[in-house]
Amino acid sequence: MASLEERLEALLALHPKRIDLSLERIARLLERLGNPQERLPPVIHVAGTNGKGSVVAFLRAMLEASGKTAHVYTSPHLVRFNERIRLGAAGGGQLVDDTTLMDAIEAVREANAGEPITFFEITTAIAFKLFAERPADFALIEVGLGGRFDATNVIARPLASVVTSISLDHAEFLGTEIAEIAMEKAGILKAGAPAVIGRQDEHVMALLGLEAEAAHAVPFRHNQEWAAHGENARLVYQDEDGLLDLPLPRLLGQHQIDNAGTAVAALRAIGVDISAEAIGQGLREAQWPARLQRLSEGPLVASSPPGSEVWLDGGHNPSAGSVISAEMASLFDRAPKPLFLITGMLTTKDPHGFFSAFDSLTQYVFTVPIEGHAGFDPRELAARANEVGLPARSAPDVRTALQAIGDMATEPPRILICGSLYLAGQVLKENGPLPV
């Protein structure tokens, strides 16, 4: 009998491209499956460049803190494919187990009958089939790429559509202009559903407002219909229904205050019955691995220099570089330590833009390969870091880079492993803890 990994590999072979944005193939398959997307629990649909996974994590934590159940679909995974599909249950959802997932894969593969379809499209159909067969109060669905032609956009009547921060990324699919990207993300906005818009550049916000109007969606925009900010170690949220004085989110960084506020706004926009206490509990308990995650133990951490801090973040575009570097600067202000980066990046990313955010903040960069993915050759990536003024050299792997930092550092360093979610997955697989 084929293993789960073998079945997933077989799905990859159904289309020559990893990404081929279209709704035709998934619509055909879903029709053969009886259109499970029409039988989902009420859907909160989340798009954006950065932050959408964090918003989904906050939404799930807050809903579960209030006693509600939520199915969750996110991508990509870090270590195991099962991370993409979480089945809601009383007392807290669980990642789909191997047996349930393999049964669903076989049923959907049989319905597809060998026709061309991308991996993300067929796995989205698998998730929708599983969600339609199991009751839950909500389904939290994260867009894979873009919005307008993303496989998840077969959802015709979401309870709410959410758009998080938009910036340049995936230019080969979404365009090289921020307006083009915003138009693609706005494709998830639907008539009659609140359009919950997170913090944006003012021009992007104006464009999204026009797109919401054109779609007959109800706008609920950051710093217009709602606002959220940190104040005196608290998160202050306000809209026309009143003010909430909440704890800061467990996830670190100013950007996570924005993401938490966006999640609160989504729940307020749909009028879900949830107390301020449950919202606060969800903010304190939300977990989303590889987003400014401090690694405190494990074999990789054990090989780092004595007294060092080891941080992990999967951010990979210039905007993510900016928010990550801002948090590293804040950490330095509170507890000065020399900063070293260990970085791997896919060849589709912008290393100049990412590294530029760390100029004058970083002592040294070590570049590493990304196993099983089309990443920059570490020597070329080191050269890109050099071009923006960061001293850098390549290393064969993260463990070797950690040891090299130990040889170089004259005091306990702060080490940030960053540049790719796939690299973050490698680190968690080797070091732990695994996502649950």
GUTORKE-937546 format. One line per 2 residues: number of its first residue (from 1); their letters; for each residue x negated, y, z of C-alpha. Coordinates in steps of 0.001 Angstrom, whole numbers, m for minus. Each point is the difference from the previous one (the first is absolute). Last residue first. Layout:
<pts>
NUM = a = X,Y,Z; ...
</pts>
This chain:
<pts>
436 = vp = m860,20650,16220; m3113,1486,m1619
434 = lp = m3188,m1958,783; m2207,1327,2806
432 = gn = m2468,m779,m1369; m3672,m9,m975
430 = ek = m350,m1954,m3219; 3573,265,m1285
428 = lv = 316,3497,1428; m3142,1128,m1835
426 = qg = 1049,m1560,m3308; 3420,1633,328
424 = al = m1620,3387,586; m2029,m518,m3181
422 = yl = 3260,m668,m1840; 1571,3066,1580
420 = sg = m2839,2006,m1519; m2281,2930,786
418 = ci = m821,m498,3680; m2115,m1547,2744
416 = li = m695,2859,2420; m2892,m337,2461
414 = rp = m499,2318,2980; m3593,m333,1136
412 = pe = m1788,m786,3287; m3303,1963,m145
410 = ta = m3102,m183,m2211; 1879,m1663,m2841
408 = md = m2048,m1544,m2800; m561,m3605,1064
406 = gi = 3521,m277,1386; 1365,1509,m3195
404 = aq = m1820,m2718,m1916; 1679,m2661,2176
402 = la = 3409,1449,m740; m803,96,m3722
400 = tr = m1054,m3663,82; 3310,m914,1642
398 = vd = 1957,2046,m2533; m1462,m1731,m3046
396 = pa = m2760,109,m2612; m1137,3515,943
394 = sr = m346,3072,m2199; m1600,3327,831
392 = ap = 1250,3429,937; m962,3558,892
390 = lg = 3068,2198,m542; m468,3052,m2196
388 = ve = 2926,m355,m2392; m2162,m1742,m2612
386 = na = m1529,m2275,2652; 3446,m1461,705
384 = ra = 396,m776,m3698; m3450,m1644,m5
382 = al = 1067,m2179,2925; 3054,m1066,m2032
380 = er = m2266,m938,m2898; m2185,m2131,2264
378 = pd = 3061,m1598,1621; 1357,m1071,m3421
376 = fg = 3421,1589,46; 2882,m2351,717
374 = ah = 2047,m2171,m2300; 1313,m2407,2647
372 = ge = m899,m3461,1296; m2398,1186,2691
370 = ip = m394,3750,357; m3683,934,m181
368 = vt = m1792,2213,2547; m1208,3603,259
366 = fv = m1875,1291,3036; 414,3699,664
364 = yq = m2122,2164,2334; 218,2894,2460
362 = tl = 3568,1007,m814; 1739,3271,875
360 = sd = m1794,2459,m2308; 1936,m1422,m2999
358 = fa = 2638,m2511,1116; 2861,1345,m2147
356 = sf = m2296,m46,m3012; m263,m3784,306
354 = fg = 3616,m551,m1048; 25,2440,m2892
352 = hp = m3303,m1278,m1356; 1118,m3623,500
350 = dk = 3120,421,m2159; 1736,m3377,m258
348 = tt = 612,m2378,m2918; m3382,m1685,533
346 = lm = 1202,m1309,3357; m1896,1289,3014
344 = gt = m2321,m1338,2709; m1253,2135,2878
342 = il = m1912,m376,3247; m218,3504,1412
340 = fl = m2256,1201,2819; 931,2778,2422
338 = pk = m2389,1236,2714; 1814,195,3340
336 = pa = 1480,3044,1747; 2963,m773,2294
334 = rd = 2873,2505,m152; m1244,2070,m2925
332 = fl = m1236,m3145,m1746; 3443,m1608,325
330 = sa = 1540,3071,m1605; m2510,m184,m2846
328 = me = 859,m3688,m509; 3687,971,m46
326 = as = m632,2625,m2660; m2083,m2511,m1957
324 = iv = 2959,m2392,m105; 2413,2731,m1125
322 = sg = m2302,1209,m2775; m996,m3446,m1196
320 = as = 3678,m933,m280; 534,2984,m2301
318 = pn = m3079,m931,m2025; 1187,m3605,m548
316 = hg = m882,m3285,1718; 1454,m227,3492
314 = gd = m480,m3531,1380; m1233,1101,3423
312 = lw = m2120,m1867,2532; m1892,1428,2972
310 = ve = m3009,m1416,1856; m1301,1895,3043
308 = sg = m3607,m635,1014; m1349,m731,3478
306 = pp = m2320,m2763,m1206; m475,11,m3792
304 = ss = 2494,m2119,m1984; m303,m3793,m156
302 = av = 2567,m506,2765; 2443,2191,m1929
300 = lp = m318,m2374,m2926; 575,m3055,2194
298 = ge = 3060,1393,1794; 721,2767,2469
296 = sl = 1079,3638,272; 985,810,m3579
294 = rq = 1528,3481,m85; 2727,329,m2591
292 = lr = 126,3253,m1907; 2548,m1656,m2295
290 = ap = m1257,m3544,m507; 2959,m1600,1779
288 = wq = 3412,1679,315; 1460,m253,3490
286 = ae = 2936,1886,1465; 295,m300,3800
284 = rl = m226,3606,1213; 2075,1430,m2854
282 = gq = 2573,m2759,455; 303,706,3715
280 = gi = 545,3692,m731; 2739,m730,m2518
278 = ae = 1598,m2446,2423; m11,2616,2776
276 = as = 1380,2670,m2365; 2942,m2321,m557
274 = id = 1004,m1636,m3267; 3363,m60,m1756
272 = vg = m954,428,m3654; 1115,3289,m1514
270 = ia = m1603,m553,m3390; m1944,3258,198
268 = rl = m968,m564,3642; m1597,m3344,m833
266 = aa = m1866,1478,m2945; m1107,3031,2020
264 = va = m1480,m2266,2686; m2002,m1802,m2687
262 = tg = m1199,3297,m1491; m1029,1230,3443
260 = an = m2025,m3161,552; m1726,504,m3338
258 = di = m821,3644,788; m1304,m934,3454
256 = qh = m1908,m2762,m1754; m1723,2598,m2175
254 = qg = m1317,1695,3140; m1869,m3202,819
252 = ll = 421,m3171,2008; 2777,m2596,m73
250 = rp = 1538,m325,3468; 2297,2888,m770
248 = lp = 96,3025,2293; 2788,m153,2543
246 = ld = 3269,1758,m817; 1778,3275,789
244 = ll = 2967,m40,m2378; 1742,3190,m1126
242 = gd = 3506,471,m1353; 2518,m1050,m2629
240 = ed = m1203,2651,m2472; m3464,m1581,9
238 = qy = m2896,m121,2461; m2816,m2375,941
236 = vl = m2679,752,2600; m2666,m2655,385
234 = ra = m1812,280,3326; m3615,493,1087
232 = ne = 660,3695,733; 1524,563,m3458
230 = gh = m92,m2214,m3066; 2287,906,m2869
228 = aa = 3294,m949,m1606; 2451,1918,m2165
226 = we = 3389,m605,m1628; 2333,1521,m2610
224 = qn = m2677,2349,m1320; m3408,m690,1535
222 = hr = 75,m3575,m1328; 2927,m571,m2334
220 = fp = 3401,m1681,285; 1491,370,m3490
218 = va = 3338,m1752,m748; m323,m1876,m3303
216 = ha = 1939,1139,m3060; m2854,m1326,m2184
214 = ae = m568,3440,m1527; 81,1610,3448
212 = ae = m2481,m2521,1345; m2255,659,m2996
210 = lg = 165,3754,609; m933,m489,3658
208 = ll = m2813,m2323,m1048; m1381,2731,m2242
206 = am = 140,2599,2764; m1720,m2376,2409
204 = vh = m2702,m728,m2572; m609,3723,m425
202 = ed = m140,552,3762; m2496,m2852,534
200 = qr = 1880,m2676,1879; 990,m1117,3519
198 = gi = 2675,m2709,m121; 3157,m1,m2109
196 = va = 3139,m1852,1066; 2336,m132,m3000
194 = pa = 3311,m895,1676; 2122,m2304,m2161
192 = ga = 2976,1272,m1991; m1632,m436,m3387
190 = kl = m3365,m1759,53; m3620,1074,406
188 = ig = m2356,m2866,m964; m1209,1808,m3145
186 = ak = m1422,2750,2188; m3249,m1981,208
184 = em = m409,150,m3779; 750,3735,m124
182 = ai = m2485,618,2815; m2703,m1835,m1944
180 = ea = 561,2127,m3085; m30,3165,2102
178 = ie = m3292,m1037,1626; m1624,m213,m3413
176 = tg = m2188,m2925,m1094; 2802,m2407,m806
174 = lf = 1835,m2844,1732; m1600,m3169,m1392
172 = ea = m3655,864,m672; 212,2767,2598
170 = hd = 519,m2549,2785; m565,2760,2572
168 = ls = 397,3784,201; 2129,1227,2901
166 = is = 3505,m427,1365; 831,m87,3721
164 = tv = 3032,m2150,830; 3177,m359,m2050
162 = vs = 2973,m1650,1725; 3222,m1182,m1631
160 = al = 2954,m682,2287; 2842,m2531,301
158 = pr = m1092,m1308,m3358; 2550,m453,m2792
156 = ai = m1535,m1224,m3261; m2913,m2089,1259
154 = vn = m1630,m1055,m3278; m2729,2432,1021
152 = ta = m1939,m2727,1817; m1663,m1064,m3260
150 = df = m1600,3438,m392; 1109,1834,m3129
148 = rg = 1156,3260,1632; m2003,m489,3174
146 = gl = m3747,234,m380; m1642,m3202,1172
144 = gv = 1181,m2598,2519; 2996,1776,1495
142 = ei = 633,m949,3614; 3354,m1558,922
140 = la = 1413,122,3524; 3104,m2206,125
138 = fd = 2487,778,2760; 2436,m1630,2447
136 = ap = m1064,m3517,m845; 1689,m3123,m1340
134 = re = m2001,m2590,m1945; 592,m1208,m3560
132 = af = m270,3436,m1603; m3360,620,1695
130 = lk = m1511,m3257,m1296; 1187,657,m3555
128 = fa = m1239,3608,164; m3435,m1151,1150
126 = ia = m292,m2566,m2787; 1138,2568,m2591
124 = tt = m2720,2347,1280; m2459,m2883,m363
122 = ie = 1047,m385,m3624; m463,3684,m772
120 = ff = m3264,351,1914; m1555,m2957,m1811
118 = ti = 1029,1299,m3400; 2567,m1743,m2195
116 = pe = m310,m1899,m3263; 2499,m2893,m257
114 = ga = m873,m3359,1560; 3564,m979,891
112 = na = 599,3043,2248; 2693,m1956,1848
110 = er = m2492,m2795,739; m2554,2506,1315
108 = va = 2693,1553,2199; 983,m3309,1596
106 = ei = m3600,m1174,354; m1157,3266,1583
104 = ad = 2936,m63,2417; m877,m3510,1191
102 = ml = m3651,1026,371; 945,3046,2081
100 = tt = 2228,m1963,2366; m2722,m2609,471
98 = dd = m2795,2543,470; 1762,2084,2641
96 = vl = 1358,3480,m740; m1493,2554,2359
94 = qg = 2156,386,3081; 2622,2517,1079
92 = gg = 640,1247,3509; 2278,m991,2882
90 = aa = 2851,m931,m2314; m1356,m801,m3425
88 = gl = m1168,1827,m3113; m2072,m1900,m2523
86 = ri = m3355,1562,m844; m1314,m368,m3546
84 = re = m3301,1575,m1094; m2026,m1449,2885
82 = nf = 699,m3497,m1365; m2564,697,m2751
80 = rv = m2750,m500,2561; m3041,2192,795
78 = lh = 728,3669,m765; 3267,m119,m1905
76 = ps = 858,2507,m2705; 2792,765,408
74 = ty = 3129,383,2110; 3418,m1668,354
72 = vh = 1744,158,3383; 3228,m1585,1263
70 = at = 1412,1925,2927; 1855,m890,3187
68 = kg = 1449,2417,2530; m520,m36,3769
66 = sa = m979,3675,323; m3689,m870,301
64 = el = 416,m2042,m3180; 1198,3069,m1883
62 = ma = m2856,2135,1336; m2667,m2595,m785
60 = rl = 1346,m659,m3492; 208,3684,m873
58 = fa = m3500,686,1357; m1470,m2855,m2061
56 = vv = 1893,1184,m3104; m1413,3501,470
54 = sg = m3484,m1492,381; 414,m1936,m3250
52 = kg = 1117,3163,m1808; m2860,2088,1322
50 = nt = m1912,841,m3145; 1170,208,m3610
48 = ga = 3747,m56,559; 3065,m2254,m164
46 = vh = 2356,m1399,2673; 3437,m1588,m515
44 = iv = 2231,m329,3074; 2413,m2767,m964
42 = pp = 3292,m1046,1592; m91,m3826,179
40 = lr = m660,m1615,m3375; 2785,m1502,m2082
38 = eq = m400,2052,m3196; m3741,m728,m134
36 = pn = 970,m3700,23; 1157,305,m3620
34 = gl = 1201,m3587,m580; m3474,m1482,m387
32 = re = 241,63,m3795; 936,3687,249
30 = ll = m3043,577,2189; m2233,m1486,m2683
28 = ra = 1323,2211,m2797; m139,3134,2191
26 = ir = m3573,m933,969; m1074,m160,m3637
24 = el = 1757,3176,m1139; m1039,2311,2838
22 = sl = m3384,993,m1411; m3473,924,1224
20 = di = m2621,m2472,m1201; m2398,m670,2893
18 = rk = m2024,m3177,593; m161,m554,m3739
16 = ph = m80,m3235,m1996; 3362,m1103,1419
14 = la = 1118,m3388,1382; m3498,m965,1182
12 = ll = 302,1910,3262; 2981,m2172,937
10 = ae = m2201,m3105,m240; m2449,1569,2466
8 = lr = 2881,438,2471; 877,m3676,m326
6 = ee = m3642,m1003,516; m274,2162,3123
4 = ls = 3176,m1503,1440; m1354,m3482,m581
2 = am = 1091,m2240,m2864; 1330,m3435,943
</pts>
